[in-house]
Amino acid sequence: MGKWVYTFGDGAAEGDASQRDLLGGKGANLAEMASLGLPVPPGMTITTEVCTYFYEHDRSYPPELEAEVNAALDQIAASTGRTFGDPKMPLLVSVRSGARISMPGMMDTVLNLGLNDETVGALAENAGDERFAVDSYRRFIQMYGDVVLGVEHRKFDEHIEALKDERGVELDTDLTADDWRGIIEIYKDLVLKETGKPFPQDPKDQLWGAIGAVFGSWRNDRAITYRRLHQIPERWGTAVTVQAMVFGNMGETSATGVAFTRNPSTGEKQLYGEFLINAQGEDVVAGIRTPQDITERARIEAGSEKPSLERSLPESFAQFKAVCDKLEAHYRDVQDLEFTIERGKLWMLQTRAGKRTAKAALKIAVDMVDEKLISEDEAIKRIEPASLDQLLHPMIDPKAKTDLFAKALPASPGAAAGEIVFTSEEAERLAASGRPCILCRIETSPEDISGMHAAGGIFTTRGGMTSHAAVVARGMGKPCVSGAGGVKIDYAAGTITAGGVTLKKGDKITIDGGTGEVLVGEVPMLKPELSGDFQRLMKWADATRRMKVRTNADTPHDAKTAREFGAEGIGLCRTEHMFFDPARIMGMREMILADDTAGRRAALDKLLPMQREDFTQLFEIMAGLPVTIRLLDPPLHEFIPHTDEEIADVARALGADPEKLKNRARMLAEFNPMLGHRGVRLAVSYPEIAEMQARAIFEAAIAAAQKTGAPVVPEVMVPLVGLKTELEFVKKRIDATAKAVSEETGQTFTYQVGTMVELPRAALNADKIAEEAEFFSFGTNDLTQTTFGISRDDAGVFLGSYLREAIIDVDPFVSIDTEGVGELIRIGAERGRATRPDIKLGICGEHGGDPNSIKFCETVKLDYVSCSPFRVPIARLAAAQAALG
């Protein structure tokens, strides 16, 4: 029998921060804070192993769990002097989730658990505040009704809003104890009506209902979406933390808040956060009331008239500041903290590594190196490689004329423009059709996660810098402006109004997450400049990594962009993209229509100078760096029109017979072209195509070397090879072409011929193929398709189910399947090196920009990865992290 429950409190704990996998981030860090002697309400953590058991045993629990939970409740009771379910001195608890990686707002929480019609009176008597007690009870019914009993949150809210309108008040805090008593009865009636059962009065029943709901929320839609977006395995599960309640809603000397030890948007070394007097935690993050600034400096900068925590409760602020300093020094990282002040007494409810923007992460990492808190290697490890994508976001052109619609809080940096949408469904629909949009909400909730991901940016009228919208947007790298109090959104009418101006769904706006501005229309943007912090960190990363980072580039623009981002060559130039250019496709079609080799060569002669110019430009931009050029890969039918109208147009342009063109299209058609007449098979059937491309490559290499003075060593890659004899056949033609070009020009040059390993047979026969190939580039897109026997274009229909049911942890087209595809790469690398020890090895599929895949490539000791231009910085950092292990 394992241990299922770990307790903490009174300066001691059964767990610590190293046990995140077992206790989740929340439980592990609460245990650590308790051991440090910080003021942590006592509690227990039910482990992630229970979550696994829960789903493996039809949502039931280990038989020993109830006894362990009861023993922990007794321990909490001894610490607090209150007993769970006692009618005179009741212990109230919170029930919270806590996965090993923070998933803010994705899973469920229940506060004030243990209240019922009897214990609410005891709470009022013990606190000497009846209003506080009945307010806490109505909060519990509302939260428990929503999270555990499935009664929609809005149905509870509607009654409060109606009562506030009737009383003529604006805030929940303006309602009296009598008002709340009336709401409680309305809420209980609502629960009975919606569920057919009265609201549960037994605290033990309440507790097990809440525990089950938190474990159940691990598989709710928003949590599943979040895990998919962040590649978090379903099998990890969540822990559940049950903790003695402390109350921030016990009057003017009580408060609750959220804070970061440094600014999570800019990285500035200043305490950053928000709080509310006389409130509970959900009030701050949900944006129900506009929160106040923690520090006086922040209040002044924000132009707020509401007092800061520093001014309102100076003693509590001083204690909190000291705790912040202690925790940042202890963890040596920025901390995201939740706290409650109960009648002047500070309590710490959570600490975790703070989610931050990429810009902030870079500044914080570099600053902490300068402060001697961490080493350069630790700084490299601190930055999430994928987050660097945020630094490439555009910003608004300062010279552009702008029309200010509204001013809000700058919740997450960057700028975005798009059509106004009011629902997640609309955002997903527009994004799927390639139309940028801005998701506009009164406030976001965890259910909006998919729409937030689809939208270019988020705009909310409620909430502050630590609201759900702000935290999730920063984690996603999306621009966000929040808390635009003067703006009114009317979902029913599909309008948004500010200062007498009304915009409607479909109108375009631009948001600036750095200033908080919302602008009418689509405003011109500028490409951002990468900061000094970025350059310093990347310099450390480049000195640390072993693998080179190349780019996949077919155009001069892509090549230049990649060079700016630090690419060390081109790992894949897809030549077919060049042939689809409108000025060239007719030449390609003429070649396809030719009746014999002579006719094909005549057509190819017209394409030769264009192809040569393409390669010359790429060689010049790369100035001596390696460039791998893949010979024509797709089947020829892709270049031929298929509708009668298109065939007629093309025949007219070529002066050809439409019937001949139609017949040719029929002859070239294939049931499964991915596995058909393509790649090396084209070069075997039509060697003149490979010869023309090889000639263009070698003539371009000579021209570029003469112009730049840097020697060019082109790498000619033959795709889809599965047989040594295939490569041998094509390589003879390439070598003969090289010899001819050298004799014609009187120039000598060096080149390499290799292959793309994208078939399992090629990996298994790599020792034989390496007799001809001087390099291998693993084409992981096709290798994944041919290994799994699935099409990348169609797999989306069922892969979602596989991820949801935990059949796989991650989409194999996103991150390399190390057990199957990865094993073939490992075999191919080992066997290739056995024949040719100095063979050059790399990958050039989409996986070349995926940090987890890059980590795998380091274990196989590949020489380089190649990725799209905008992923180059990500790959450079990921390669350094992989080298550090």
KARAPE-V27775 format. One record per pair of residues at least 6 apart in sequence whose C-alpha atoms are under 6 Angstrom apart, sorted by the first residue. I is the first residue (numbers start at 0). J is the second residue. If there is no record, write none. Layout:
{{I & J} {I & J}}
This chain:
{{3 & 45} {3 & 46} {4 & 44} {4 & 45} {5 & 13} {5 & 43} {5 & 44} {6 & 12} {6 & 13} {6 & 42} {6 & 43} {7 & 30} {7 & 41} {7 & 42} {8 & 33} {8 & 41} {10 & 33} {10 & 34} {10 & 36} {11 & 33} {11 & 34} {12 & 30} {12 & 34} {14 & 30} {15 & 27} {15 & 30} {15 & 31} {16 & 27} {16 & 28} {16 & 31} {18 & 27} {19 & 27} {19 & 99} {20 & 99} {21 & 46} {21 & 47} {22 & 46} {22 & 238} {23 & 97} {23 & 98} {23 & 99} {23 & 238} {24 & 97} {24 & 98} {24 & 99} {25 & 97} {26 & 44} {33 & 39} {38 & 346} {38 & 347} {39 & 346} {39 & 347} {40 & 243} {41 & 75} {41 & 242} {41 & 243} {42 & 241} {42 & 242} {42 & 243} {43 & 240} {43 & 241} {44 & 239} {44 & 240} {45 & 238} {45 & 239} {46 & 238} {47 & 236} {47 & 237} {47 & 238} {50 & 236} {53 & 59} {53 & 60} {76 & 82} {81 & 88} {81 & 89} {81 & 90} {82 & 89} {82 & 90} {83 & 89} {83 & 90} {84 & 202} {86 & 118} {87 & 121} {91 & 111} {91 & 112} {91 & 113} {91 & 243} {91 & 244} {92 & 111} {92 & 112} {92 & 242} {92 & 243} {92 & 244} {93 & 109} {93 & 110} {93 & 111} {93 & 241} {93 & 242} {93 & 244} {94 & 108} {94 & 109} {94 & 240} {94 & 241} {95 & 108} {95 & 239} {95 & 240} {96 & 213} {96 & 238} {96 & 239} {97 & 237} {97 & 238} {98 & 237} {98 & 238} {104 & 445} {105 & 221} {105 & 222} {105 & 445} {106 & 216} {107 & 213} {111 & 139} {113 & 202} {115 & 200} {119 & 132} {122 & 132} {123 & 129} {123 & 132} {130 & 176} {131 & 249} {133 & 179} {134 & 179} {137 & 183} {144 & 150} {145 & 151} {145 & 152} {147 & 212} {187 & 198} {191 & 197} {221 & 446} {232 & 808} {233 & 805} {246 & 341} {247 & 253} {247 & 254} {247 & 255} {247 & 277} {247 & 278} {247 & 279} {247 & 339} {247 & 340} {247 & 341} {248 & 277} {248 & 278} {248 & 279} {249 & 277} {250 & 277} {251 & 277} {252 & 342} {252 & 343} {253 & 276} {253 & 277} {253 & 340} {253 & 341} {253 & 342} {254 & 275} {254 & 276} {254 & 277} {254 & 278} {254 & 339} {254 & 340} {255 & 274} {255 & 275} {255 & 279} {255 & 280} {255 & 338} {255 & 339} {256 & 273} {256 & 274} {256 & 337} {256 & 338} {257 & 272} {257 & 273} {257 & 336} {257 & 337} {258 & 271} {258 & 272} {258 & 335} {258 & 336} {259 & 271} {259 & 272} {259 & 334} {259 & 335} {260 & 270} {260 & 333} {260 & 334} {261 & 267} {261 & 268} {261 & 269} {261 & 270} {262 & 271} {263 & 355} {263 & 359} {264 & 356} {264 & 359} {265 & 359} {266 & 359} {266 & 362} {266 & 363} {272 & 293} {273 & 290} {273 & 291} {273 & 292} {273 & 293} {274 & 290} {274 & 291} {275 & 290} {284 & 466} {284 & 467} {285 & 466} {286 & 461} {286 & 462} {292 & 298} {292 & 307} {293 & 307} {293 & 308} {294 & 307} {294 & 309} {295 & 307} {309 & 316} {327 & 333} {333 & 352} {333 & 353} {334 & 351} {334 & 352} {334 & 353} {335 & 350} {335 & 351} {335 & 352} {335 & 353} {336 & 349} {336 & 350} {337 & 348} {337 & 349} {338 & 346} {338 & 347} {338 & 348} {339 & 346} {356 & 473} {357 & 386} {357 & 387} {361 & 532} {362 & 532} {364 & 378} {367 & 373} {368 & 374} {380 & 880} {384 & 873} {384 & 876} {384 & 877} {385 & 873} {389 & 476} {392 & 413} {393 & 524} {393 & 525} {393 & 526} {393 & 527} {394 & 413} {394 & 414} {394 & 524} {394 & 525} {395 & 524} {395 & 525} {396 & 523} {396 & 524} {396 & 525} {402 & 518} {402 & 519} {403 & 518} {404 & 517} {404 & 518} {404 & 519} {405 & 517} {406 & 515} {406 & 516} {407 & 480} {407 & 481} {407 & 482} {407 & 483} {407 & 515} {408 & 480} {408 & 481} {408 & 482} {408 & 515} {409 & 480} {409 & 512} {409 & 513} {409 & 514} {409 & 515} {410 & 464} {410 & 469} {410 & 479} {410 & 480} {411 & 473} {411 & 478} {411 & 479} {411 & 512} {412 & 478} {412 & 512} {412 & 513} {413 & 478} {413 & 512} {414 & 478} {414 & 510} {414 & 511} {414 & 512} {415 & 455} {415 & 456} {415 & 509} {415 & 510} {416 & 508} {416 & 509} {416 & 521} {417 & 435} {417 & 436} {417 & 437} {417 & 507} {417 & 508} {418 & 436} {418 & 437} {418 & 505} {418 & 506} {418 & 507} {419 & 436} {419 & 437} {419 & 504} {419 & 505} {419 & 506} {419 & 507} {420 & 438} {420 & 439} {420 & 504} {421 & 438} {421 & 439} {421 & 440} {423 & 447} {423 & 450} {426 & 450} {426 & 453} {426 & 454} {427 & 450} {427 & 453} {430 & 453} {436 & 454} {436 & 455} {437 & 454} {437 & 455} {437 & 456} {437 & 457} {438 & 454} {438 & 457} {439 & 458} {439 & 459} {440 & 459} {441 & 459} {441 & 460} {441 & 461} {442 & 459} {442 & 461} {443 & 468} {456 & 477} {456 & 478} {456 & 479} {457 & 479} {458 & 479} {458 & 480} {458 & 481} {459 & 481} {460 & 481} {460 & 482} {460 & 483} {460 & 484} {461 & 482} {462 & 481} {462 & 482} {463 & 482} {478 & 512} {479 & 512} {480 & 512} {480 & 515} {486 & 496} {486 & 497} {487 & 495} {487 & 496} {488 & 494} {488 & 495} {493 & 503} {493 & 504} {494 & 502} {494 & 503} {495 & 501} {495 & 502} {507 & 520} {508 & 518} {508 & 519} {508 & 520} {508 & 521} {509 & 517} {509 & 518} {509 & 521} {510 & 516} {510 & 517} {540 & 876} {540 & 879} {543 & 879} {544 & 878} {544 & 879} {544 & 882} {546 & 862} {546 & 863} {547 & 863} {548 & 566} {548 & 567} {548 & 863} {548 & 864} {548 & 865} {549 & 566} {549 & 567} {549 & 568} {549 & 569} {549 & 570} {549 & 865} {550 & 566} {550 & 569} {550 & 570} {550 & 865} {550 & 866} {550 & 867} {550 & 868} {551 & 569} {551 & 570} {551 & 571} {551 & 865} {551 & 866} {551 & 867} {552 & 558} {552 & 572} {553 & 572} {553 & 573} {555 & 617} {561 & 868} {568 & 624} {568 & 625} {568 & 626} {569 & 626} {569 & 627} {570 & 627} {570 & 865} {571 & 627} {571 & 628} {572 & 628} {572 & 629} {573 & 629} {574 & 631} {575 & 631} {578 & 584} {586 & 602} {590 & 599} {590 & 602} {593 & 599} {610 & 695} {611 & 695} {611 & 699} {614 & 699} {615 & 699} {615 & 703} {618 & 703} {619 & 703} {622 & 709} {623 & 709} {623 & 710} {623 & 711} {626 & 713} {626 & 714} {627 & 714} {627 & 715} {628 & 715} {628 & 716} {629 & 716} {630 & 717} {632 & 677} {632 & 678} {633 & 677} {634 & 676} {634 & 677} {636 & 667} {640 & 646} {647 & 657} {650 & 656} {650 & 657} {678 & 718} {678 & 719} {679 & 718} {679 & 719} {679 & 720} {682 & 689} {693 & 733} {700 & 711} {704 & 710} {704 & 711} {712 & 749} {712 & 750} {713 & 750} {714 & 750} {714 & 751} {714 & 752} {715 & 752} {716 & 752} {716 & 753} {716 & 754} {717 & 754} {718 & 754} {718 & 755} {721 & 760} {721 & 761} {723 & 768} {741 & 747} {752 & 772} {752 & 773} {753 & 772} {753 & 773} {753 & 774} {753 & 775} {754 & 775} {755 & 775} {755 & 776} {755 & 777} {755 & 778} {756 & 776} {756 & 777} {756 & 778} {757 & 778} {757 & 781} {757 & 782} {758 & 782} {762 & 823} {762 & 827} {765 & 827} {765 & 830} {765 & 831} {766 & 830} {766 & 831} {766 & 834} {769 & 831} {773 & 838} {774 & 838} {774 & 839} {774 & 840} {775 & 840} {776 & 840} {776 & 841} {776 & 842} {777 & 842} {778 & 843} {778 & 844} {779 & 844} {780 & 844} {784 & 790} {801 & 807} {814 & 846} {814 & 852} {815 & 852} {825 & 859} {840 & 861} {840 & 862} {841 & 861} {841 & 862} {841 & 863} {841 & 864} {842 & 864} {843 & 865} {846 & 852} {847 & 864} {847 & 865} {847 & 866} {848 & 866} {848 & 870} {848 & 874} {850 & 877} {854 & 881}}
